[in-house]
Amino acid sequence: MKRCTRLAFLANFMIFCLIAINLPVSAGLLDAEKLELKFGFIKLTDCAPIIIAKELGYFMDEGLFVTVEAQANWKVLLDRVISGELDGAHMLAGQPIGAYVGIGTQANIITAFSMDLNGNGITVSNDIWGRMKKNDPKLDQDKPPHPISADSLKPVVEEFKRSGDPLRMGMVFPVSTHNYEIRYWLAASGISPGYYTNGDTTGTTDADVLLSVTPPPQMPATLEQGTIQGYCVGEPWNQQAVFKGIGVPVVTNYDIWKNNPEKVFGVTLDWNNKYPKTHVAVIKALIRAGKWLDESIEHRKEAVKILSRSEYVGADAEVIANSMTGTFEFEKGDKRDYPDFNVFYRYDATYPFYSHCVWFLTQMRRWGQIGEVKPDDWYFKTAEEVYRPDIWLKAAAELIDDGVLTEDDVPKTDGYKKPDDGFIDGVIFDAKKPNDYLKQFPVGIKDE
């Protein structure tokens, strides 16, 4: 018997058993067009919703037989989703957007699920941290005040430039949150992270600090080798630097932009159109996983054990727990409460807000990845093409019918959030006025 036939037989048998013992049958279990799925992920703690949905049987509850596979880097992951080798994947929030507008790769990728809020940090080497402390005496204490701006880094940057060898820092991908966050942090202190131009796809034109791509799990080793002097990455790779004693996280992305979106679950538009009911079933399982992750500290501890396994994140449970259980360690011994460092469900974390897409688009324009000025309507239309709250709402409606969610779990929104003042530089982001927002920055491309 062919594998797909066996799976169909098993799914039908499961339905029969559930009906026989008078248990409710999920709509996904009855309707999904494709039962066997393969999802990709990168070894980061924010892949948790996919892993938990698999390990706790939420995919299986929808009649889906899911395998998951770690990918070498973000480009390979994106390429394999586009080629159909993967049905969907844990993606950088900027990847579907960047693909849609043609940054690097042109493809119609959509997202109906935001995987998490926050979760990143910026780490510098011990040497750079020592220099920052000399420039700002307030940092030279056991528990320096946070958030730490890049003001104390600016003299270090200037010193490196005078030597003819600019400071180098890593980020994970050109359209990653990490790229925009480290740029935002540097620019807020008057440091230029460089610009993308027609002739410069590295984004280092007029740069005070040279940013380069490094895969997340390789960040600590690259820092230790001295190839870079700092980086922006997700967990557990900031805490790994603390654990190994090779660097100090100086700021989290929660402190750069409170409750910022980080990763999404992405599929191709063609895949969604071919398997719409399967897609809704997948989103249902992921919403349940996010909810479970935020329900209790006990669930987080259980998730840490699962994620630490070699086939998933593959880092020491102690390192993963540093951030996943509501704390974050900066300099060794400086462990602080950060209950919102990783958010998977609270604050409507799973909902794909148009506002989030618009913010990424503004940063792509700010740094030259979008090469020309665009009217506000272009931002709104692009957000509606890439971010799909309509699919999320279908999944949520079924979960309400299943008794898993209530009406209160569904945000009352047109897809846009209220103006956001949670940024480190105090600039207010109004997603309904993207061009006005861009005009507020001293560092960045100036549109007339």
C-alpha positions in Angstrom: 0.0 0.0 0.0 1.4 3.4 -0.9 2.3 5.7 1.9 -0.4 8.4 1.1 -3.0 5.6 0.9 -1.9 4.3 4.3 -2.1 7.8 5.8 -5.6 8.4 4.3 -6.7 5.0 5.7 -5.3 5.9 9.2 -7.0 9.3 9.2 -10.3 7.7 8.3 -9.8 5.1 11.0 -9.1 7.8 13.6 -12.3 9.7 12.6 -14.3 6.4 13.0 -12.8 5.8 16.4 -13.5 9.4 17.6 -17.1 9.1 16.4 -17.5 5.7 18.0 -16.5 6.9 21.4 -18.6 10.1 21.0 -15.7 12.6 20.9 -15.9 15.8 18.8 -14.2 15.6 15.5 -12.2 18.6 14.3 -13.2 20.1 11.0 -9.6 19.9 9.9 -9.6 16.2 10.5 -12.5 15.8 8.1 -11.6 18.4 5.4 -7.8 18.8 5.0 -6.8 18.3 1.4 -3.3 17.2 2.2 -2.5 15.0 5.2 1.3 14.5 5.1 3.3 17.7 5.6 6.9 18.7 6.1 7.8 22.0 7.8 11.2 23.6 8.0 12.7 25.5 11.0 15.9 27.1 12.1 17.4 26.1 15.5 16.0 29.0 17.6 13.7 28.9 20.5 11.0 30.7 18.6 10.4 27.7 16.4 8.6 26.5 19.5 5.0 26.7 18.2 5.7 24.3 15.4 7.6 21.9 17.6 5.0 22.0 20.4 2.2 21.5 17.9 3.9 18.4 16.7 5.0 17.0 20.1 1.7 17.6 21.8 -0.3 16.1 19.0 -2.1 19.3 17.9 -1.3 18.6 14.3 -2.5 15.1 14.6 -5.7 16.3 16.2 -6.4 18.0 12.8 -5.6 14.8 10.9 -2.2 16.1 9.8 0.9 14.0 9.8 3.7 16.5 10.2 7.5 16.0 10.1 9.8 18.9 10.9 13.3 19.5 9.6 16.0 21.9 10.7 17.4 24.0 7.8 21.0 25.2 7.3 20.1 28.9 7.0 17.2 31.2 6.1 17.9 31.3 2.4 17.9 27.5 2.1 14.7 27.4 4.1 13.0 30.0 1.9 14.2 28.4 -1.3 12.8 25.0 -0.2 9.4 26.5 0.6 9.3 28.1 -2.9 10.3 24.9 -4.6 7.7 22.9 -2.7 10.2 20.7 -0.9 8.8 22.1 2.3 5.0 22.7 2.7 5.7 25.7 5.0 8.2 27.0 7.5 9.2 29.0 10.5 10.2 32.3 8.8 11.7 35.6 9.6 8.8 38.1 9.7 10.5 40.0 6.9 10.9 37.0 4.6 7.4 36.8 3.1 7.4 40.6 2.7 10.9 40.7 1.2 10.0 38.0 -1.3 6.8 39.7 -2.3 8.5 43.0 -3.1 11.5 41.2 -4.7 14.3 41.7 -2.3 16.8 39.0 -3.2 14.1 36.5 -4.2 10.8 37.2 -6.0 8.0 34.9 -4.8 4.4 35.1 -3.5 4.8 34.0 0.2 2.0 34.7 2.6 1.6 34.4 6.4 -1.5 33.8 8.4 0.3 33.3 11.7 2.7 35.3 13.8 4.8 32.9 15.8 6.0 35.1 18.6 6.8 38.6 20.0 10.3 39.7 21.1 13.0 37.1 21.6 16.2 38.8 20.2 19.2 40.5 21.7 22.3 42.4 20.7 25.5 41.0 22.1 29.0 42.5 22.0 32.3 40.9 22.7 33.9 41.3 26.1 36.4 43.7 24.7 33.7 46.0 23.2 31.7 45.8 26.4 34.8 46.9 28.4 35.2 49.9 26.1 31.6 50.8 26.4 31.9 50.8 30.2 34.8 53.2 30.0 32.8 55.5 27.9 29.8 55.5 30.3 30.6 55.0 34.0 27.0 54.1 34.7 27.6 50.8 32.9 30.5 49.9 35.1 28.5 48.3 37.9 27.0 44.9 38.7 23.6 45.8 37.5 23.8 48.7 35.0 20.6 50.6 34.1 18.7 49.3 31.1 17.9 49.7 28.3 21.4 50.5 27.1 21.6 52.7 24.0 24.4 52.7 21.5 25.6 56.0 22.8 28.6 54.4 24.6 29.4 52.4 21.5 29.7 55.4 19.3 33.2 56.4 20.4 34.3 52.8 19.9 32.9 52.9 16.4 34.7 56.1 15.6 38.0 54.6 17.0 37.6 51.5 14.8 37.0 53.7 11.7 40.1 55.8 12.4 42.1 52.6 12.5 41.0 51.8 9.0 39.2 48.6 10.1 35.5 49.4 10.9 33.6 47.6 13.6 31.9 44.5 12.3 28.6 43.1 13.6 26.5 40.1 12.5 22.8 39.8 11.8 21.0 36.7 10.4 19.5 37.8 7.0 19.0 41.0 5.0 15.3 41.1 5.6 15.4 39.8 9.1 14.0 41.6 12.2 17.6 41.4 13.5 18.9 43.5 10.6 16.3 46.2 11.2 16.6 46.1 15.0 20.4 46.4 15.0 20.1 49.2 12.4 17.4 50.9 14.5 19.5 50.7 17.7 22.7 52.0 16.0 20.9 54.8 14.2 19.1 56.0 17.3 22.5 57.0 18.6 23.6 58.6 15.3 25.6 55.6 14.0 25.1 54.8 10.4 24.6 51.1 9.7 24.9 51.7 5.9 22.5 51.7 3.0 21.5 49.3 0.2 21.9 50.7 -3.3 21.5 49.3 -6.9 25.2 48.5 -6.8 25.5 47.4 -3.1 23.4 44.5 -2.0 25.4 44.2 1.2 23.9 47.4 2.6 27.3 48.9 3.7 27.3 52.1 1.6 28.2 55.0 3.9 28.4 52.6 6.9 30.0 53.4 10.2 29.5 49.8 11.3 29.7 46.9 8.8 26.8 44.4 9.1 27.1 41.0 7.6 25.0 37.8 7.5 25.9 34.9 9.9 23.6 31.9 10.6 22.2 32.0 14.1 23.9 28.9 15.6 27.2 30.2 14.3 27.1 33.6 16.0 28.9 32.7 19.2 31.7 30.9 17.4 32.1 33.8 14.9 32.3 36.3 17.8 34.8 34.2 19.6 37.0 34.0 16.5 37.0 37.8 16.3 35.5 37.9 12.8 32.7 40.1 14.2 32.7 42.2 17.4 29.0 41.8 18.1 25.7 40.5 16.7 21.9 40.6 16.8 20.3 37.2 17.0 17.5 35.2 18.6 17.8 32.8 21.5 19.5 30.8 22.7 22.5 32.3 21.0 22.8 35.5 23.1 22.6 33.4 26.3 25.2 31.0 24.8 27.7 33.9 24.7 27.1 34.5 28.4 27.3 30.8 29.2 30.6 30.5 27.3 31.9 33.8 28.8 32.7 35.3 25.4 30.3 38.2 25.2 27.7 40.4 26.9 24.1 41.0 25.6 23.6 44.7 26.0 20.0 45.2 24.9 17.0 43.0 24.0 14.7 43.7 21.1 11.9 44.1 23.7 13.8 47.3 24.8 14.3 48.4 21.2 10.6 47.9 20.3 8.3 46.6 23.0 6.3 43.5 21.9 7.7 43.5 18.4 6.8 40.7 15.9 9.6 38.3 15.3 8.9 35.1 13.3 5.9 34.0 11.2 4.7 30.8 9.6 5.0 31.1 5.9 3.6 29.2 2.9 3.5 30.0 -0.8 0.3 31.6 -2.1 0.0 28.7 -4.6 0.2 26.2 -1.7 -2.5 28.0 0.2 -4.8 28.2 -2.9 -4.3 24.4 -3.5 -4.8 23.4 0.2 -6.9 26.1 1.9 -8.5 23.8 4.4 -5.2 22.2 5.3 -3.8 25.6 5.9 -6.6 26.5 8.3 -6.0 23.2 10.1 -2.3 24.0 10.4 -3.0 27.5 11.8 -5.5 26.0 14.3 -2.7 23.7 15.6 -0.2 26.5 15.8 -2.6 28.8 17.7 -3.2 26.0 20.2 0.6 25.6 20.6 1.1 29.3 21.2 -1.7 29.3 23.8 -0.2 26.3 25.6 3.3 27.9 25.7 1.9 31.0 27.5 -0.4 29.3 29.9 2.1 28.5 32.6 5.7 28.4 33.7 5.4 24.6 33.9 4.6 24.5 30.2 7.6 26.6 29.5 9.8 24.3 31.5 8.4 21.3 29.6 9.0 23.2 26.3 12.6 23.8 27.3 13.3 20.1 27.6 11.7 19.4 24.3 13.5 22.2 22.5 16.9 21.2 23.9 16.8 17.9 22.1 19.3 17.6 19.3 16.8 17.3 16.5 15.3 20.7 17.5 17.4 23.6 18.9 20.0 21.3 20.3 21.4 23.7 23.0 21.7 23.0 26.7 18.4 23.2 28.5 20.0 25.5 31.0 20.9 28.0 28.3 17.4 27.8 26.7 15.7 28.2 30.1 17.5 31.5 30.7 15.2 33.3 28.4 12.2 30.9 27.9 11.2 30.9 31.6 10.8 34.6 32.1 14.4 35.8 32.8 17.3 37.1 30.7 21.0 37.1 31.7 23.1 40.0 30.6 26.6 40.1 32.1 27.3 36.9 34.0 25.4 37.0 37.2 23.2 39.8 36.0 20.0 37.8 35.5 16.8 39.9 35.4 13.1 39.2 35.2 12.0 39.5 31.6 8.5 37.9 31.6 7.8 39.2 28.1 11.1 38.3 26.5 9.4 35.4 24.7 5.7 35.8 24.1 3.8 33.2 22.0 0.1 34.0 22.6 -0.4 37.0 25.0 -1.0 40.4 23.5 -2.6 38.8 20.4 0.8 37.5 19.5 -0.4 35.0 17.0 -2.5 37.5 14.9 -0.9 38.7 11.7 -1.4 42.5 12.0 -1.1 44.6 8.9 0.7 47.1 11.1 3.6 44.8 11.5 4.0 44.3 7.8 3.9 48.1 7.2 6.7 48.6 9.8 9.0 46.1 8.0 8.2 47.9 4.7 9.1 51.2 6.2 12.5 49.9 7.3 13.1 48.3 3.9 12.6 51.8 2.4 14.6 53.5 5.2 17.7 51.5 4.4 17.3 51.4 0.6 16.1 47.9 0.0 13.0 49.4 -1.5 14.7 51.7 -4.1 12.0 54.4 -4.6 9.5 56.4 -2.6 6.1 54.7 -2.4 2.7 56.2 -1.6 0.9 55.2 1.6 -1.6 53.1 -0.3 1.2 50.9 -1.7 2.1 50.0 1.9 -1.5 49.1 2.8 -2.1 47.1 -0.4 1.2 45.2 0.1 0.3 44.3 3.7 -3.1 43.0 2.6 -1.4 40.7 0.0 1.2 39.2 2.3 -0.4 39.2 5.8 -3.6 37.1 5.9 -5.7 37.7 9.0 -8.7 36.3 7.1 -7.2 32.8 7.3 -6.3 33.3 11.0 -9.9 34.3 11.7 -11.2 31.1 10.0 -8.9 29.0 12.2 -10.0 30.9 15.3 -13.7 30.5 14.5 -13.2 26.7 14.3 -11.3 26.8 17.6 -14.2 28.7 19.2 -16.6 26.0 17.9 -14.2 23.4 19.3 -14.3 25.1 22.7 -10.6 25.9 22.7 -10.9 29.7 22.3 -13.6 32.2 23.2 -14.7 35.3 21.4 -12.5 37.3 23.8 -9.4 35.6 22.3 -10.1 37.3 18.9 -8.7 40.8 18.6 -11.3 43.5 17.6 -9.3 45.2 14.9 -9.3 46.2 11.2 -5.8 44.7 11.1 -4.1 47.9 12.3 -2.9 48.6 15.8 -3.0 52.0 17.6 0.0 54.3 17.2 2.9 52.6 19.0 5.3 54.6 21.3 7.3 51.5 22.5 10.5 52.3 20.7 13.9 53.0 22.3 14.2 56.4 20.6 10.7 57.6 21.5 9.6 57.9 17.8 5.9 57.0 17.5 4.9 54.5 14.7 1.5 55.0 13.1 1.1 52.3 10.5 -1.6 54.3 8.8 0.9 57.1 8.0 4.0 55.2 6.8 5.6 58.1 4.9 5.1 60.6 7.8 6.7 58.0 10.0 9.8 57.7 7.8 10.3 61.5 7.9 10.9 61.5 11.6 14.4 59.7 11.5 17.6 61.7 11.4 19.5 58.7 10.0 17.9 57.0 7.0 17.0 57.8 3.4 15.2 61.1 3.1 12.1 61.1 0.9 10.7 64.5 -0.2 
